[in-house]
Amino acid sequence: MLIGIEGFRESAAKVVTQAARSVFGSDTPPNLKISLVQGNPKSSLVKASGNTDYLIVGRRGHGNMGKLLIGSISASCIAHAKCPVLVVHTPEDRESH
């Protein structure tokens, strides 16, 4: 089943909002800004880094080799962001160590 871009945006907004709630609960920081941006992830995140204090990105490993590497988006953010970057590993990454 295919959903249109509006359906995708709505679903993505719910996922991001639920993630923020799971992290902060009812104490969401007043300066937290959640944005959904359509475009190239690398350039969009690097551009956004110019207007923020911190950039937090996830890392997805792919199999055994993936455990040794960070992704190209994370690496691009580390190399080009205009603010500090935090790369967060998935729970599966932490459990395998």
C-alpha positions in Angstrom: 0.0 0.0 0.0 1.4 3.4 -1.0 0.7 6.5 0.9 1.0 10.0 -0.5 3.5 12.6 0.7 0.9 14.1 3.1 0.3 10.6 4.7 4.1 10.2 5.0 4.5 13.7 6.6 1.7 12.9 9.1 3.3 9.5 10.0 6.8 11.0 10.3 5.5 13.8 12.5 3.9 11.3 14.9 7.1 9.2 15.1 9.2 12.3 15.9 6.7 13.7 18.4 6.5 10.3 20.1 10.3 10.0 20.2 10.5 13.4 21.9 7.9 12.4 24.4 9.7 9.2 25.2 12.9 11.1 25.9 11.5 14.1 27.8 8.1 13.0 29.0 6.0 16.0 30.0 9.2 18.1 30.6 9.9 18.9 26.9 12.4 21.8 26.9 10.8 25.0 25.7 13.6 25.6 23.2 13.2 22.2 21.5 12.3 22.7 17.9 11.1 19.7 15.8 11.2 20.1 12.1 10.5 17.8 9.2 12.6 18.7 6.2 12.3 17.1 2.8 15.6 16.9 0.9 19.1 15.4 1.0 19.8 14.4 4.6 23.5 15.3 4.5 23.1 18.9 3.2 19.9 19.5 5.1 21.4 18.5 8.5 24.6 20.5 7.8 22.6 23.5 6.8 20.4 23.2 9.9 23.6 23.0 12.1 24.2 26.6 11.4 21.2 27.6 13.5 21.4 25.3 16.5 23.5 24.6 19.5 23.8 20.8 19.0 23.1 18.3 16.2 22.2 14.8 17.3 22.1 12.1 14.7 21.4 8.4 14.9 23.7 5.7 13.6 22.6 2.5 11.9 25.0 -0.4 11.5 24.5 -2.9 8.8 25.7 -6.4 9.8 29.1 -7.1 11.3 30.9 -4.7 9.1 28.4 -1.9 10.0 29.4 -2.2 13.6 32.8 -0.9 12.7 31.7 2.1 10.7 29.5 5.1 11.1 27.1 6.0 8.3 27.9 8.5 5.6 25.3 10.9 6.9 26.8 10.9 10.4 30.3 11.2 9.0 29.3 14.1 6.8 27.7 15.9 9.8 30.8 15.3 12.0 33.0 16.7 9.2 30.9 19.7 8.1 28.5 20.8 10.9 28.7 24.2 12.3 28.0 23.0 15.9 28.9 20.0 18.1 27.6 16.7 16.8 26.5 13.7 18.9 26.1 10.4 17.2 23.8 8.1 19.0 24.0 4.3 18.6 21.0 2.0 18.5 20.3 -0.2 21.5 21.3 -3.2 19.4 24.8 -1.6 18.9 25.2 -1.2 22.7 24.1 -4.8 23.4 26.6 -6.4 21.0 29.6 -5.0 22.9 
